[in-house]
Amino acid sequence: MIFIRHILAILMLLATGLAAAQVSAQEAAGKNVIVEFSSEKPADWLSYRDAYKAMLWFEKYGKPKNLIQNHYQISAKDKIASIETLHLSLVSKSTRLNLPLDATGRTVLPLLKAAYDDNAELILNQQASQYQFRARASILIRPDGIYDASDLRTACEQLLAYQNTLGNNDLRGKKCSGVRFVYAKKSLDTQVELRSSGHSAQVLPITDGAAFWDESNDNFKTVIYVFSSGTEKIQLVTRSAPIAISAQFN
């Protein structure tokens, strides 16, 4: 009897630890924190429910967000893993959807209650342990390619306010300093012009860099616009649509 009691006690401890780990992972996803997947998990399987909960924070966010958007992003942990060959699918009992990824690893994740209830899976064609998964907010891209600098500043402030609501410690005390237009490294049509009344159009310089403020690589062509302190009306005009527009902070 004593031996059986010991066994039952051990099983209860294991169950408690597993439940705590599951709650911790769900809270991390909901708070827009990078979620790490153990290599002990099936290599190509992710929880759709965790991704759903992470994206739901933006949907329920009640402050201004008309100039920003939210995606589900997959990013490589190191240079060995490739985004270019990565494919993501949503699979449930009744559904199979291909989720195209852009060059930054982002996709529009459909929020399907039926798939949530079915405990659907996100299927990767690569080892999940080589990647990080998160919700990624960015600035909306205009179809006409014309951006008022004042709108870009407002968009940056909306994005910063959203991140602060999530409790992002890296941005605590930071302010919006500008925006980053992101293009593919091989793009031949990368050009952003700065236009203001009474001045000739100025083509902003292009540099190699990362797509987002918290990434450190040079995988993209980027054009950075730093907000000015003046009140003059300024517009930025893109020759072709960028992959993304991200915020700059200091």
N, C-alpha and C positions, 0 to 999 in steps of 0.2 A: 504493500500500500504506500509506504514512504517513497519507494522508487517511482511509482505511478504519479504521485503528487509532484515530485521533482520534474518529471517529464512535462506534466501539464503546466507547471509554472514557467518552464523554459519556452513552451509553445506560446503562452500568453505574452511573454516578453517580446518574442519575435513578432507576433501579430501587432503589438502596440508600436514597435519600432517601425514596421512597414507602414502602418496607418499614418504615423507622424511624418514619415518621408514623403508619402503621397500628398498630404496636406501642404507640406513645405513646397513641393514642386508646383502645386496648383497656385499657391499664393505668389510664388516667384513669377509665374507666367502672367497672372493677373496684374502684377505691378510693373509689367513691361521690363522685367529684368531678363538678361540673357539666361536661357535655360540650357543647362548642360545635360547631355544624355550619356549614361554609362555605356561602356562598350559591352556590358553584359546583356543589354537589351538587344532584341533582334536588330540586325544592322540596318534594315531599311524601313523601320516602323516608327511612327511618331503618333502621339495622341492628338486626334482632332479636337477633343474636348478641351485640352490644355490650350491649343491654339485659338479656339473659339473664345475661351474666357479672356485670353490676352487681348484679342481684338475688341471684345465687348466693352472694355474700359473707354475706348474712344467713342463708340456708339452712344454710350450713356453720358459722356462728358457734356455738361450743361452750359459751359462758358463759350464765348465766340470761337468758332472753328471754320468759318465760311471760306477761309483762304488756305486751309491746310487739309491734308488727307492722310490716310493711314493704310499701310500695307503689312503683310506678313513677310519677313525677310529671313533668308538663309544665307549665312556668310561662312566662308572657310576659316578654320582656325589657323591654318598655316598655308604656305605657298604650294604645298604638294597637292592639296585638295583643289578641285576645279569647279567653278560655277558654270562654265560654258557647257559642260557635258551633263549637268544636273537636270533631272526631270522629277517633277512632283505630281502625284495624283491623289485625289480624294476617293477612298473606296469604302463603301458601306454595303449593307445587305442588298439594297436596291439601287445604288448609285455608283457610277465610276466617272469621275471628271478629271481631265487633264488640267493642271494649273500652270500656265506658262509663266516662266520667270524672266524678268528683264535682266540687263547686264549687271545690275547691282544685287541680284538675287531676290528681288521682291516680286510678290504676286498679290492679286486681289483675292483674298480668301472669302468664299461665300459663307455667310452665316445661315446654315440650314439646320433648323430645329430637328428635323427628321434624322439627319445624319448624326447630330449630337445624341439624340435618344438611342440611335442604333450603335453608339460607341464606335463611330467610323474611325478609320485609320488614314494617316497621311503616309503615302508610300514613296520612298526615295529609291533612285537607281544607284545610289552610292552608299558608303558606310556613314550612318547617321552620326557616329562618334567623331567624325572629322569636321563637323559643322556646328555652328551656333544658330539658335532660332530665337526670333524676337519680333515684336510689333515695331514698326518703323514709321514715324510720322515725318512728313515732308511738306513742301510748299506746292500748291496746285500749279500746274502748267497751263498757261493760256493758249488756246488754239491760234490766236492771231499773233502770238510771239511778242506782244507789246506790254511792258510792265511799268507802271508808275512806281517810282522809287518809294513813295509814301505807302503804297500798297504792300510792297515787299517788306518794308519795316514793320507794318502791322501784322503781316503773315508771320514774320520772325517772332514777334512778341506773342502772338497766339500760340505758336509752337512752344516757346519757352514756358508760357503759363501752363500749358498742358503737361509738359515734362515735370514742372515743379509740383503739379498736383499729384503726379505719380511718385513724388519723393525722390527724384534723381539727385543724389548727393553731389555728383560731378558738376552739376550746373548750379549748385547753391551759391548765391551771390553774383552769378554771372549776368551780363547784359547782352542784348543783341548788338552785334557790330557790323553785320553784313550778310550777304547771301552768296552761295556757291552754285554756279551753273555747271552741270555735270554732263560730259559727252563721252562717247566711246573713244578709246585710245586711237582707233583707226579712222575716226571720223574726218572727212575731208571738208566738212561744211561747218566747222566750229567758228562762230563769230558772234560776239555780243557788242553792240554799239551803245554808247552812252550819249544821249541827246538832251540838250538843255537850250532854252531860248537864248538867242543872241550868240551862240557858240557853235563852232563846227562839230560835227559828230566825231566822237573819239572811240576807236576800237580798243576794247579792254584786252590786256595781255592774257595769254593762255599759258598755263603751267600744268605739269603732271602732278596728280595728287589723288587723294581718296575721295569717295563720294560723300561721306558724312563726317561730321565734326569729331566723332569718337572712333574713327577708323584711321589706321596708319599704314598706308600703302600708296603707290603711285600708279594705280591701275587705270586711271581715267585722265582725260583732258578736262581741266577745270578752269572756269573763269570766275574770279572773285570780285564782287562789288562791295566796297566798304561804304557804309552809310556816311553821308556828309552832315555837317551841323547846320547848313544853310537852309533857307526856306524856299529856294528856287525850285520850280517844278522840273523834275528830271525824269526821263524815261529811259528804259533799257529795252533794246530791240534785238531779238535773236534772229539769225538768218535761218536756222533750223531748230526744231524742237529739241531741247535737252532730254536726256534720260531722266534726270531728276533735278530739282532745285532744293538745296539744303540750307540750313541756317548756320551762321557763324556767331560764335559767342566769345566774349573776353571778360 
